[in-house]
């Protein structure tokens, strides 16, 4: 979309405010709004933002990070292709932004620029990564689950039908294509899946999905929680990532009809890279203290580094392809991810790890065809099925030691991210499990 197109749409639809949005190191969507008469200048040059915001955690506590103090400014420069009129906000539109320096270069601490670099690195190898993020969320009323219906139950569909119809309409108006909807296992829990997109579009789409779910819930007198484990006695909310690779003609590079699971050598190598870097990846894909209240054995959320075909206890699952559409539909699901993550960071890190697997021709080893927690410990050790980090602090330690991910992200982004996340670990250190769940239920 060109500048003139945006300005014309703003005028035609009587838009008064345009939100300049970004997602920070704490996974919080933040931004500033430009009033319509100021738009021509703002859309060209962006809106100023203190450098300190990338050192702000999800509790609005500023951390001490070199280069992120009271002195200095970056610009929130809009990507006009992400412009959306918001169907849930009167006379309001939004655009997603890139953080740039004052001279117009991508800022080293910009998560969106990190994903763009990884996307370009893959494309330089003839690989276009496509992805889709599943959204599990809890509808809340008076700090309690909105309903107590059963998993996949038609009663759950009936109770939520007005909300879901409104949500689907609002997403459609923004060009976001729904694939499925159903009530999930926990009380008040629901899930939607959307059409896969090129990875940059998938991450940007995810920000709009989160905003839309929240806004539509508010319109129906509800709150929504994306917290990984909002109630300890209920199933948790995931944000599973499905991904595949395409060539320039759109052919699925992960597909091989000769393989028992229809996955190509490239697909296996990409998976192997993710498995190799998985302990560090978790710091970015499951990035809150509450995430590790969900990542426990026998919770279908992944606890061991392994892969398997349709194994929902494995962090990597080769999804069964759609019959007669095998070539198009073969993909891999990454399960240890949730919606407290910044999608630009999560997807960028997955690509960095996967490309490392391709570069070094890594082998993911044999598939795990059972619950890995049921395998004797001695056998797990012999097969290299390691237990994943059991806390955010442990995952951050792995990230701090992972040279591949650190090089991919860059020093400023890594250091600010580690500072923000370690401060959150410290905040929750002396709180009970119930307090941790309650705090995250509210924050996310």
SEFIPA-268423 format. One record per residue (C-alpha): x, y, z; residue number from 1. Coordinates in steps of 0.2 Angstrom, whole numbers, plus 5000, padded with zeros to 4 digits. Layout:
REM residues N
@px=X | py=Y | pz=Z | resi=NUM;
...
//
This chain:
REM residues 444
@px=5000 | py=5000 | pz=5000 | resi=1;
@px=5007 | py=5017 | pz=4995 | resi=2;
@px=5006 | py=5033 | pz=5006 | resi=3;
@px=4993 | py=5040 | pz=4995 | resi=4;
@px=4982 | py=5025 | pz=4997 | resi=5;
@px=4983 | py=5025 | pz=5016 | resi=6;
@px=4979 | py=5044 | pz=5017 | resi=7;
@px=4964 | py=5041 | pz=5005 | resi=8;
@px=4957 | py=5027 | pz=5015 | resi=9;
@px=4959 | py=5037 | pz=5031 | resi=10;
@px=4949 | py=5051 | pz=5023 | resi=11;
@px=4936 | py=5040 | pz=5016 | resi=12;
@px=4933 | py=5031 | pz=5032 | resi=13;
@px=4934 | py=5046 | pz=5043 | resi=14;
@px=4948 | py=5039 | pz=5053 | resi=15;
@px=4954 | py=5051 | pz=5067 | resi=16;
@px=4968 | py=5040 | pz=5075 | resi=17;
@px=4981 | py=5028 | pz=5068 | resi=18;
@px=4989 | py=5017 | pz=5081 | resi=19;
@px=5008 | py=5014 | pz=5078 | resi=20;
@px=5010 | py=4997 | pz=5086 | resi=21;
@px=5025 | py=4987 | pz=5090 | resi=22;
@px=5029 | py=4971 | pz=5101 | resi=23;
@px=5042 | py=4973 | pz=5115 | resi=24;
@px=5054 | py=4962 | pz=5123 | resi=25;
@px=5042 | py=4957 | pz=5136 | resi=26;
@px=5029 | py=4952 | pz=5123 | resi=27;
@px=5018 | py=4967 | pz=5126 | resi=28;
@px=5010 | py=4976 | pz=5111 | resi=29;
@px=5013 | py=4994 | pz=5114 | resi=30;
@px=5012 | py=5010 | pz=5103 | resi=31;
@px=5007 | py=5028 | pz=5100 | resi=32;
@px=4993 | py=5035 | pz=5091 | resi=33;
@px=4994 | py=5049 | pz=5077 | resi=34;
@px=4980 | py=5061 | pz=5075 | resi=35;
@px=4974 | py=5061 | pz=5057 | resi=36;
@px=4979 | py=5079 | pz=5052 | resi=37;
@px=4997 | py=5074 | pz=5057 | resi=38;
@px=4997 | py=5058 | pz=5047 | resi=39;
@px=5006 | py=5063 | pz=5031 | resi=40;
@px=5022 | py=5068 | pz=5041 | resi=41;
@px=5021 | py=5053 | pz=5053 | resi=42;
@px=5018 | py=5040 | pz=5040 | resi=43;
@px=5034 | py=5046 | pz=5031 | resi=44;
@px=5046 | py=5049 | pz=5046 | resi=45;
@px=5038 | py=5039 | pz=5060 | resi=46;
@px=5034 | py=5043 | pz=5078 | resi=47;
@px=5048 | py=5046 | pz=5091 | resi=48;
@px=5051 | py=5033 | pz=5105 | resi=49;
@px=5063 | py=5033 | pz=5119 | resi=50;
@px=5077 | py=5020 | pz=5118 | resi=51;
@px=5072 | py=5014 | pz=5136 | resi=52;
@px=5056 | py=5005 | pz=5130 | resi=53;
@px=5066 | py=4990 | pz=5125 | resi=54;
@px=5072 | py=4989 | pz=5142 | resi=55;
@px=5055 | py=4989 | pz=5150 | resi=56;
@px=5048 | py=4973 | pz=5156 | resi=57;
@px=5030 | py=4966 | pz=5157 | resi=58;
@px=5028 | py=4974 | pz=5174 | resi=59;
@px=5033 | py=4992 | pz=5167 | resi=60;
@px=5049 | py=4991 | pz=5177 | resi=61;
@px=5064 | py=4999 | pz=5168 | resi=62;
@px=5080 | py=4988 | pz=5168 | resi=63;
@px=5098 | py=4994 | pz=5167 | resi=64;
@px=5104 | py=4991 | pz=5149 | resi=65;
@px=5118 | py=4999 | pz=5140 | resi=66;
@px=5112 | py=5012 | pz=5128 | resi=67;
@px=5094 | py=5011 | pz=5134 | resi=68;
@px=5093 | py=5025 | pz=5147 | resi=69;
@px=5085 | py=5042 | pz=5148 | resi=70;
@px=5096 | py=5049 | pz=5133 | resi=71;
@px=5092 | py=5044 | pz=5115 | resi=72;
@px=5077 | py=5041 | pz=5104 | resi=73;
@px=5072 | py=5029 | pz=5090 | resi=74;
@px=5058 | py=5031 | pz=5077 | resi=75;
@px=5043 | py=5020 | pz=5075 | resi=76;
@px=5042 | py=5019 | pz=5056 | resi=77;
@px=5026 | py=5011 | pz=5049 | resi=78;
@px=5026 | py=4997 | pz=5037 | resi=79;
@px=5012 | py=5003 | pz=5026 | resi=80;
@px=5008 | py=4985 | pz=5020 | resi=81;
@px=5002 | py=4982 | pz=5038 | resi=82;
@px=4989 | py=4996 | pz=5038 | resi=83;
@px=4972 | py=4991 | pz=5044 | resi=84;
@px=4956 | py=4999 | pz=5048 | resi=85;
@px=4951 | py=4992 | pz=5065 | resi=86;
@px=4933 | py=4986 | pz=5065 | resi=87;
@px=4932 | py=4985 | pz=5084 | resi=88;
@px=4938 | py=5003 | pz=5087 | resi=89;
@px=4928 | py=5018 | pz=5081 | resi=90;
@px=4936 | py=5029 | pz=5068 | resi=91;
@px=4953 | py=5021 | pz=5072 | resi=92;
@px=4966 | py=5012 | pz=5061 | resi=93;
@px=4983 | py=5004 | pz=5065 | resi=94;
@px=4999 | py=5001 | pz=5057 | resi=95;
@px=5014 | py=4990 | pz=5063 | resi=96;
@px=5031 | py=4998 | pz=5064 | resi=97;
@px=5049 | py=4995 | pz=5062 | resi=98;
@px=5061 | py=5003 | pz=5075 | resi=99;
@px=5074 | py=5014 | pz=5066 | resi=100;
@px=5088 | py=5025 | pz=5071 | resi=101;
@px=5086 | py=5044 | pz=5068 | resi=102;
@px=5096 | py=5042 | pz=5052 | resi=103;
@px=5084 | py=5029 | pz=5046 | resi=104;
@px=5093 | py=5012 | pz=5048 | resi=105;
@px=5085 | py=4997 | pz=5057 | resi=106;
@px=5089 | py=4999 | pz=5076 | resi=107;
@px=5099 | py=4984 | pz=5083 | resi=108;
@px=5086 | py=4981 | pz=5096 | resi=109;
@px=5071 | py=4980 | pz=5085 | resi=110;
@px=5063 | py=4962 | pz=5085 | resi=111;
@px=5054 | py=4965 | pz=5068 | resi=112;
@px=5071 | py=4968 | pz=5060 | resi=113;
@px=5078 | py=4953 | pz=5068 | resi=114;
@px=5064 | py=4942 | pz=5059 | resi=115;
@px=5067 | py=4952 | pz=5043 | resi=116;
@px=5085 | py=4947 | pz=5043 | resi=117;
@px=5082 | py=4929 | pz=5046 | resi=118;
@px=5068 | py=4929 | pz=5032 | resi=119;
@px=5081 | py=4936 | pz=5020 | resi=120;
@px=5094 | py=4924 | pz=5025 | resi=121;
@px=5082 | py=4910 | pz=5021 | resi=122;
@px=5077 | py=4917 | pz=5005 | resi=123;
@px=5096 | py=4919 | pz=5000 | resi=124;
@px=5096 | py=4900 | pz=5001 | resi=125;
@px=5081 | py=4899 | pz=4990 | resi=126;
@px=5069 | py=4895 | pz=5005 | resi=127;
@px=5053 | py=4905 | pz=5009 | resi=128;
@px=5047 | py=4900 | pz=5027 | resi=129;
@px=5028 | py=4900 | pz=5029 | resi=130;
@px=5020 | py=4899 | pz=5046 | resi=131;
@px=5004 | py=4899 | pz=5056 | resi=132;
@px=5002 | py=4902 | pz=5074 | resi=133;
@px=4987 | py=4893 | pz=5084 | resi=134;
@px=4979 | py=4904 | pz=5097 | resi=135;
@px=4972 | py=4896 | pz=5112 | resi=136;
@px=4964 | py=4908 | pz=5125 | resi=137;
@px=4953 | py=4909 | pz=5140 | resi=138;
@px=4938 | py=4919 | pz=5141 | resi=139;
@px=4936 | py=4926 | pz=5158 | resi=140;
@px=4922 | py=4935 | pz=5168 | resi=141;
@px=4924 | py=4941 | pz=5186 | resi=142;
@px=4941 | py=4933 | pz=5186 | resi=143;
@px=4933 | py=4916 | pz=5183 | resi=144;
@px=4932 | py=4905 | pz=5167 | resi=145;
@px=4917 | py=4910 | pz=5157 | resi=146;
@px=4910 | py=4893 | pz=5155 | resi=147;
@px=4913 | py=4875 | pz=5161 | resi=148;
@px=4909 | py=4866 | pz=5145 | resi=149;
@px=4918 | py=4850 | pz=5139 | resi=150;
@px=4932 | py=4849 | pz=5126 | resi=151;
@px=4926 | py=4851 | pz=5108 | resi=152;
@px=4908 | py=4851 | pz=5115 | resi=153;
@px=4894 | py=4857 | pz=5104 | resi=154;
@px=4887 | py=4866 | pz=5120 | resi=155;
@px=4903 | py=4876 | pz=5121 | resi=156;
@px=4901 | py=4881 | pz=5103 | resi=157;
@px=4883 | py=4886 | pz=5107 | resi=158;
@px=4887 | py=4897 | pz=5123 | resi=159;
@px=4901 | py=4906 | pz=5113 | resi=160;
@px=4893 | py=4907 | pz=5096 | resi=161;
@px=4889 | py=4926 | pz=5097 | resi=162;
@px=4907 | py=4930 | pz=5102 | resi=163;
@px=4915 | py=4918 | pz=5089 | resi=164;
@px=4904 | py=4925 | pz=5075 | resi=165;
@px=4909 | py=4943 | pz=5080 | resi=166;
@px=4927 | py=4938 | pz=5081 | resi=167;
@px=4926 | py=4929 | pz=5064 | resi=168;
@px=4918 | py=4944 | pz=5056 | resi=169;
@px=4931 | py=4956 | pz=5063 | resi=170;
@px=4945 | py=4945 | pz=5057 | resi=171;
@px=4938 | py=4944 | pz=5040 | resi=172;
@px=4937 | py=4963 | pz=5039 | resi=173;
@px=4956 | py=4963 | pz=5041 | resi=174;
@px=4959 | py=4950 | pz=5028 | resi=175;
@px=4964 | py=4937 | pz=5041 | resi=176;
@px=4957 | py=4920 | pz=5035 | resi=177;
@px=4951 | py=4908 | pz=5049 | resi=178;
@px=4953 | py=4889 | pz=5046 | resi=179;
@px=4945 | py=4881 | pz=5062 | resi=180;
@px=4937 | py=4885 | pz=5078 | resi=181;
@px=4933 | py=4874 | pz=5093 | resi=182;
@px=4931 | py=4875 | pz=5112 | resi=183;
@px=4946 | py=4867 | pz=5120 | resi=184;
@px=4950 | py=4857 | pz=5136 | resi=185;
@px=4950 | py=4870 | pz=5150 | resi=186;
@px=4935 | py=4879 | pz=5156 | resi=187;
@px=4932 | py=4895 | pz=5146 | resi=188;
@px=4946 | py=4890 | pz=5134 | resi=189;
@px=4944 | py=4892 | pz=5115 | resi=190;
@px=4956 | py=4890 | pz=5100 | resi=191;
@px=4956 | py=4897 | pz=5083 | resi=192;
@px=4968 | py=4893 | pz=5069 | resi=193;
@px=4972 | py=4904 | pz=5054 | resi=194;
@px=4978 | py=4902 | pz=5036 | resi=195;
@px=4997 | py=4901 | pz=5034 | resi=196;
@px=5007 | py=4916 | pz=5028 | resi=197;
@px=5024 | py=4920 | pz=5023 | resi=198;
@px=5033 | py=4922 | pz=5040 | resi=199;
@px=5034 | py=4941 | pz=5041 | resi=200;
@px=5015 | py=4942 | pz=5037 | resi=201;
@px=5012 | py=4928 | pz=5049 | resi=202;
@px=5020 | py=4937 | pz=5064 | resi=203;
@px=5012 | py=4954 | pz=5059 | resi=204;
@px=4995 | py=4945 | pz=5058 | resi=205;
@px=4997 | py=4937 | pz=5075 | resi=206;
@px=4998 | py=4955 | pz=5083 | resi=207;
@px=4982 | py=4959 | pz=5075 | resi=208;
@px=4974 | py=4943 | pz=5080 | resi=209;
@px=4978 | py=4946 | pz=5098 | resi=210;
@px=4972 | py=4964 | pz=5098 | resi=211;
@px=4956 | py=4958 | pz=5089 | resi=212;
@px=4952 | py=4944 | pz=5101 | resi=213;
@px=4954 | py=4956 | pz=5116 | resi=214;
@px=4943 | py=4969 | pz=5108 | resi=215;
@px=4929 | py=4958 | pz=5103 | resi=216;
@px=4929 | py=4950 | pz=5121 | resi=217;
@px=4928 | py=4967 | pz=5129 | resi=218;
@px=4913 | py=4971 | pz=5117 | resi=219;
@px=4904 | py=4955 | pz=5124 | resi=220;
@px=4908 | py=4960 | pz=5142 | resi=221;
@px=4922 | py=4948 | pz=5144 | resi=222;
@px=4941 | py=4948 | pz=5147 | resi=223;
@px=4953 | py=4936 | pz=5138 | resi=224;
@px=4969 | py=4929 | pz=5145 | resi=225;
@px=4983 | py=4922 | pz=5134 | resi=226;
@px=4993 | py=4917 | pz=5149 | resi=227;
@px=5000 | py=4899 | pz=5147 | resi=228;
@px=4993 | py=4893 | pz=5163 | resi=229;
@px=4980 | py=4905 | pz=5169 | resi=230;
@px=4973 | py=4892 | pz=5182 | resi=231;
@px=4984 | py=4878 | pz=5189 | resi=232;
@px=4970 | py=4866 | pz=5189 | resi=233;
@px=4966 | py=4868 | pz=5171 | resi=234;
@px=4974 | py=4865 | pz=5154 | resi=235;
@px=4986 | py=4878 | pz=5148 | resi=236;
@px=4985 | py=4890 | pz=5133 | resi=237;
@px=4998 | py=4886 | pz=5119 | resi=238;
@px=5003 | py=4896 | pz=5104 | resi=239;
@px=5009 | py=4881 | pz=5093 | resi=240;
@px=5018 | py=4886 | pz=5077 | resi=241;
@px=5016 | py=4877 | pz=5061 | resi=242;
@px=5029 | py=4880 | pz=5048 | resi=243;
@px=5035 | py=4874 | pz=5031 | resi=244;
@px=5047 | py=4880 | pz=5017 | resi=245;
@px=5043 | py=4885 | pz=4999 | resi=246;
@px=5054 | py=4888 | pz=4984 | resi=247;
@px=5052 | py=4902 | pz=4972 | resi=248;
@px=5038 | py=4893 | pz=4962 | resi=249;
@px=5029 | py=4889 | pz=4978 | resi=250;
@px=5033 | py=4871 | pz=4980 | resi=251;
@px=5034 | py=4863 | pz=4997 | resi=252;
@px=5053 | py=4860 | pz=5001 | resi=253;
@px=5048 | py=4850 | pz=5016 | resi=254;
@px=5038 | py=4837 | pz=5005 | resi=255;
@px=5046 | py=4820 | pz=4999 | resi=256;
@px=5033 | py=4807 | pz=4994 | resi=257;
@px=5046 | py=4793 | pz=4996 | resi=258;
@px=5048 | py=4796 | pz=5015 | resi=259;
@px=5037 | py=4787 | pz=5027 | resi=260;
@px=5031 | py=4803 | pz=5035 | resi=261;
@px=5032 | py=4813 | pz=5018 | resi=262;
@px=5046 | py=4824 | pz=5025 | resi=263;
@px=5061 | py=4829 | pz=5015 | resi=264;
@px=5079 | py=4829 | pz=5020 | resi=265;
@px=5078 | py=4848 | pz=5022 | resi=266;
@px=5063 | py=4846 | pz=5033 | resi=267;
@px=5073 | py=4834 | pz=5044 | resi=268;
@px=5088 | py=4845 | pz=5045 | resi=269;
@px=5078 | py=4860 | pz=5049 | resi=270;
@px=5070 | py=4850 | pz=5063 | resi=271;
@px=5087 | py=4844 | pz=5069 | resi=272;
@px=5093 | py=4862 | pz=5071 | resi=273;
@px=5078 | py=4867 | pz=5081 | resi=274;
@px=5080 | py=4851 | pz=5092 | resi=275;
@px=5099 | py=4856 | pz=5095 | resi=276;
@px=5095 | py=4874 | pz=5100 | resi=277;
@px=5079 | py=4870 | pz=5109 | resi=278;
@px=5084 | py=4873 | pz=5127 | resi=279;
@px=5089 | py=4891 | pz=5121 | resi=280;
@px=5074 | py=4893 | pz=5110 | resi=281;
@px=5062 | py=4891 | pz=5124 | resi=282;
@px=5068 | py=4907 | pz=5132 | resi=283;
@px=5060 | py=4916 | pz=5116 | resi=284;
@px=5045 | py=4904 | pz=5113 | resi=285;
@px=5040 | py=4901 | pz=5131 | resi=286;
@px=5046 | py=4917 | pz=5138 | resi=287;
@px=5037 | py=4919 | pz=5155 | resi=288;
@px=5038 | py=4911 | pz=5172 | resi=289;
@px=5020 | py=4905 | pz=5170 | resi=290;
@px=5026 | py=4896 | pz=5153 | resi=291;
@px=5035 | py=4883 | pz=5164 | resi=292;
@px=5019 | py=4880 | pz=5174 | resi=293;
@px=5012 | py=4873 | pz=5158 | resi=294;
@px=5028 | py=4864 | pz=5151 | resi=295;
@px=5027 | py=4848 | pz=5161 | resi=296;
@px=5026 | py=4830 | pz=5157 | resi=297;
@px=5009 | py=4823 | pz=5152 | resi=298;
@px=5002 | py=4839 | pz=5148 | resi=299;
@px=5003 | py=4838 | pz=5129 | resi=300;
@px=5015 | py=4854 | pz=5129 | resi=301;
@px=5032 | py=4846 | pz=5127 | resi=302;
@px=5045 | py=4842 | pz=5141 | resi=303;
@px=5058 | py=4832 | pz=5131 | resi=304;
@px=5069 | py=4836 | pz=5116 | resi=305;
@px=5062 | py=4824 | pz=5103 | resi=306;
@px=5051 | py=4823 | pz=5087 | resi=307;
@px=5037 | py=4811 | pz=5081 | resi=308;
@px=5023 | py=4809 | pz=5069 | resi=309;
@px=5007 | py=4816 | pz=5077 | resi=310;
@px=5015 | py=4814 | pz=5094 | resi=311;
@px=5007 | py=4827 | pz=5105 | resi=312;
@px=5020 | py=4825 | pz=5119 | resi=313;
@px=5034 | py=4829 | pz=5107 | resi=314;
@px=5040 | py=4847 | pz=5104 | resi=315;
@px=5041 | py=4844 | pz=5085 | resi=316;
@px=5026 | py=4835 | pz=5077 | resi=317;
@px=5026 | py=4830 | pz=5059 | resi=318;
@px=5007 | py=4834 | pz=5055 | resi=319;
@px=4997 | py=4822 | pz=5045 | resi=320;
@px=4995 | py=4829 | pz=5028 | resi=321;
@px=4977 | py=4832 | pz=5021 | resi=322;
@px=4973 | py=4818 | pz=5009 | resi=323;
@px=4974 | py=4822 | pz=4991 | resi=324;
@px=4984 | py=4838 | pz=4996 | resi=325;
@px=4999 | py=4830 | pz=5003 | resi=326;
@px=5012 | py=4840 | pz=4993 | resi=327;
@px=5004 | py=4857 | pz=4999 | resi=328;
@px=5000 | py=4852 | pz=5017 | resi=329;
@px=5015 | py=4843 | pz=5024 | resi=330;
@px=5021 | py=4854 | pz=5038 | resi=331;
@px=5030 | py=4853 | pz=5055 | resi=332;
@px=5021 | py=4859 | pz=5072 | resi=333;
@px=5032 | py=4867 | pz=5085 | resi=334;
@px=5023 | py=4864 | pz=5102 | resi=335;
@px=5033 | py=4873 | pz=5116 | resi=336;
@px=5027 | py=4890 | pz=5111 | resi=337;
@px=5014 | py=4901 | pz=5119 | resi=338;
@px=5006 | py=4918 | pz=5116 | resi=339;
@px=5016 | py=4928 | pz=5129 | resi=340;
@px=5030 | py=4927 | pz=5116 | resi=341;
@px=5035 | py=4941 | pz=5104 | resi=342;
@px=5031 | py=4932 | pz=5087 | resi=343;
@px=5045 | py=4941 | pz=5078 | resi=344;
@px=5057 | py=4935 | pz=5091 | resi=345;
@px=5050 | py=4917 | pz=5092 | resi=346;
@px=5049 | py=4915 | pz=5073 | resi=347;
@px=5066 | py=4923 | pz=5070 | resi=348;
@px=5074 | py=4911 | pz=5082 | resi=349;
@px=5066 | py=4896 | pz=5074 | resi=350;
@px=5072 | py=4901 | pz=5057 | resi=351;
@px=5090 | py=4904 | pz=5064 | resi=352;
@px=5090 | py=4887 | pz=5072 | resi=353;
@px=5083 | py=4878 | pz=5057 | resi=354;
@px=5095 | py=4885 | pz=5045 | resi=355;
@px=5109 | py=4880 | pz=5056 | resi=356;
@px=5103 | py=4862 | pz=5055 | resi=357;
@px=5103 | py=4863 | pz=5036 | resi=358;
@px=5120 | py=4871 | pz=5036 | resi=359;
@px=5127 | py=4857 | pz=5046 | resi=360;
@px=5116 | py=4843 | pz=5039 | resi=361;
@px=5111 | py=4839 | pz=5057 | resi=362;
@px=5101 | py=4823 | pz=5060 | resi=363;
@px=5086 | py=4823 | pz=5072 | resi=364;
@px=5088 | py=4805 | pz=5076 | resi=365;
@px=5074 | py=4792 | pz=5077 | resi=366;
@px=5056 | py=4797 | pz=5080 | resi=367;
@px=5048 | py=4795 | pz=5097 | resi=368;
@px=5032 | py=4785 | pz=5094 | resi=369;
@px=5026 | py=4785 | pz=5112 | resi=370;
@px=5025 | py=4797 | pz=5127 | resi=371;
@px=5043 | py=4801 | pz=5131 | resi=372;
@px=5040 | py=4802 | pz=5149 | resi=373;
@px=5035 | py=4783 | pz=5149 | resi=374;
@px=5052 | py=4779 | pz=5141 | resi=375;
@px=5064 | py=4773 | pz=5155 | resi=376;
@px=5077 | py=4786 | pz=5159 | resi=377;
@px=5092 | py=4775 | pz=5154 | resi=378;
@px=5084 | py=4773 | pz=5137 | resi=379;
@px=5080 | py=4791 | pz=5135 | resi=380;
@px=5098 | py=4795 | pz=5139 | resi=381;
@px=5105 | py=4783 | pz=5127 | resi=382;
@px=5093 | py=4790 | pz=5113 | resi=383;
@px=5098 | py=4808 | pz=5117 | resi=384;
@px=5080 | py=4813 | pz=5123 | resi=385;
@px=5085 | py=4826 | pz=5135 | resi=386;
@px=5073 | py=4835 | pz=5148 | resi=387;
@px=5070 | py=4852 | pz=5143 | resi=388;
@px=5073 | py=4867 | pz=5155 | resi=389;
@px=5060 | py=4867 | pz=5169 | resi=390;
@px=5061 | py=4886 | pz=5172 | resi=391;
@px=5063 | py=4902 | pz=5162 | resi=392;
@px=5079 | py=4905 | pz=5172 | resi=393;
@px=5087 | py=4889 | pz=5165 | resi=394;
@px=5081 | py=4893 | pz=5147 | resi=395;
@px=5089 | py=4911 | pz=5148 | resi=396;
@px=5105 | py=4903 | pz=5154 | resi=397;
@px=5105 | py=4892 | pz=5138 | resi=398;
@px=5101 | py=4907 | pz=5127 | resi=399;
@px=5116 | py=4917 | pz=5135 | resi=400;
@px=5127 | py=4902 | pz=5130 | resi=401;
@px=5120 | py=4899 | pz=5112 | resi=402;
@px=5132 | py=4907 | pz=5100 | resi=403;
@px=5121 | py=4904 | pz=5085 | resi=404;
@px=5106 | py=4912 | pz=5092 | resi=405;
@px=5116 | py=4927 | pz=5099 | resi=406;
@px=5124 | py=4930 | pz=5083 | resi=407;
@px=5108 | py=4930 | pz=5074 | resi=408;
@px=5099 | py=4942 | pz=5086 | resi=409;
@px=5114 | py=4953 | pz=5089 | resi=410;
@px=5122 | py=4959 | pz=5105 | resi=411;
@px=5110 | py=4974 | pz=5109 | resi=412;
@px=5094 | py=4963 | pz=5106 | resi=413;
@px=5101 | py=4949 | pz=5116 | resi=414;
@px=5107 | py=4959 | pz=5131 | resi=415;
@px=5091 | py=4969 | pz=5132 | resi=416;
@px=5080 | py=4953 | pz=5131 | resi=417;
@px=5090 | py=4944 | pz=5144 | resi=418;
@px=5089 | py=4959 | pz=5156 | resi=419;
@px=5070 | py=4961 | pz=5154 | resi=420;
@px=5067 | py=4942 | pz=5156 | resi=421;
@px=5079 | py=4940 | pz=5171 | resi=422;
@px=5070 | py=4955 | pz=5180 | resi=423;
@px=5054 | py=4946 | pz=5178 | resi=424;
@px=5061 | py=4930 | pz=5185 | resi=425;
@px=5067 | py=4940 | pz=5200 | resi=426;
@px=5050 | py=4948 | pz=5202 | resi=427;
@px=5041 | py=4931 | pz=5203 | resi=428;
@px=5054 | py=4922 | pz=5213 | resi=429;
@px=5046 | py=4923 | pz=5230 | resi=430;
@px=5028 | py=4921 | pz=5224 | resi=431;
@px=5018 | py=4905 | pz=5226 | resi=432;
@px=5012 | py=4895 | pz=5211 | resi=433;
@px=4995 | py=4902 | pz=5213 | resi=434;
@px=5001 | py=4920 | pz=5214 | resi=435;
@px=5012 | py=4917 | pz=5198 | resi=436;
@px=4997 | py=4911 | pz=5188 | resi=437;
@px=4986 | py=4925 | pz=5194 | resi=438;
@px=4998 | py=4938 | pz=5190 | resi=439;
@px=5000 | py=4931 | pz=5172 | resi=440;
@px=4982 | py=4929 | pz=5170 | resi=441;
@px=4980 | py=4948 | pz=5172 | resi=442;
@px=4996 | py=4953 | pz=5163 | resi=443;
@px=4992 | py=4944 | pz=5147 | resi=444;
//
